[in-house]
Amino acid sequence: MGGDLAVKRSLVVGKANVGKTLFCIHFARYMGMRELRLLVQEADGRTDCRRLSVADAEASLSDAHPHRTRCLQSIALEFPSGKTARQLLLTDTTGLVAGIHPDGPLRESMAQTLQAMMDADLILHMVDAGAIGRGIAGREGGPAGWDALEEQIASFGLRRGGYVILANKMDLSGALDGYRYLCRRYSKQRVLPISALHGTGFREVKRVVWRFA
Amino acid sequence: MYGALHEWVAPFAALLLIGAAIKLMDDHLDAEYDILRGERTLAARFGRALLPYGLAVGLLAAAIDPRLACALFFASYAVGMFHQLRERLPTRLPAWVETLAAVALAGLTAGWQTALWAIAVAAVIDWTDDLSDAARDRLTGQRNLAIRIGVVETTLLVLLALCAAVVLDAKDTALAFVALAVLTVLSEVTTVRLWDADEGGDSR
C-alpha cells in the first residue's frame, strides 16, 4: 500500500525556442524561489549543481537563439501534502527538432531528452501558440506551427498519461487562434494557455503540477 | 423522550461534531491547494484560529460520547494515511507506524468492536470518495485507490467495509452517514468560490 517515495519528475519538452527555459525560471520564481539550485545532468552522464539568482539564470540560461539548453536542468519544487511536503523536479530539456541535426553533441542532448521522456511522471509539452495561430491563416489542414514533431510528442504523451500541453506565448498576436486550435484538436486533454515571459497562466500550471508531486 | 435522546440524539451530535473537527483538520491541511483551485473553505478562513476552534469542537464531541468520538477520530487518522504508508512524517516516524498507533489508540479508547466499526466507516467514506474522483484523479495524477487497484476491486472493498460497519453497529452506521450528509451540505454552504474552476477538464 505504500506510496512511491522517489522524487517525481515533471519534464518540460518541446521544440527549440518555444520558451521552456524561461518558463522553468519564471515558474520557480512564481513558486517563491529567489535563488535557483539547478541540478545539471549532461548528456555524457556528468552532473553538476549550480546556484543562480533568478535574474542571473534568466540572463545566462535563456536567449533568443535556439538550443541554448543542451542538458537536463532540474529545479526541486516543494508542495505541501497532508502533514508533510513533497518535492517535484521541474526539468528543462534540450529543444527537439524534426529530422537529424548535423551537430553531433546536440543530437546526444536531444536523445537525452527523449530518454528522460520515457521516465518522467509528468510531461509538460510546451508549444508556441503564437506560431500555430499565425500558421493557421491561409492554410488548409494543419497549421505550420503544429508539425509532425509536435504530433509525435503529443501522441507519445497521450499514450502514457501524465501529459499536459502548455500553449505558450499567449501574449503574442495569433496565439489565441493557436490555443483554440489546440483545444479543438485535443478536446479531452489539458491545454493550458500561458505566457512564460509574463508569468500568466501559472496558477493553473501549479495546480496541475502539484497533483503529480 | 430521554431514552431517545440518549440513544439517537447524543450519538448523532457526537458524530456530527467529531466529523466537523476531522473535516476542519483535513481542510486545513489542504487549504493552500483548495485556494489554488478557487475554493476558500471555512478552515482557510479561520487560519490560525482553526486550532482552538477545532479542538473545542472535537472536545465537545468527546464530552458527549467519548467512545464514538475517539474511535472515529483515530480511525480517520489511520485511514487518511493508507495512501502513503512509507512516507516519513514530521514525528520522524513512517506513516505505517502512526497508522498502527492510531488503530491501537482507537481500540484502547473505544474498545475493539467500536474501533473496527469506525475504521470500516472511515474506509467506506474515503474509498467512495476515491471511486467518485477516479476519472478526475486519473487526469490530475492524484493518489487514488480506485486507480491503483481498479474500480471493481475498490467497489468490492467499499461494499465489504460497509457490510462490516452495518454488522458491527447498524444504528451508528446510519447516523454516521446522516452526519456526513449534513457536514457535506455545511461545507458547501461555508465554502467561498473565488472563481470558476473545473479541475477535471481542460482549463479554458
Interface residues (C-beta under 8 A of the other chain):
Chain A: M1 G2 G3 L5 P80 S81 G82 K83 T84 D121 L122 G161 G162 C183 Y186 S187 K188 Q189 R190 V191 L192 P193 R203 E204 K206 R207 V208 W210 R211 F212
Chain B: L29 E32 Y33 L36 R37 G80 M81 F82 H83 Q84 L85 R86 E87 R88 L89 P90 W96 D137 R138 L139 T140 G141 Q142 R143 E199 G201 D202 S203 R204
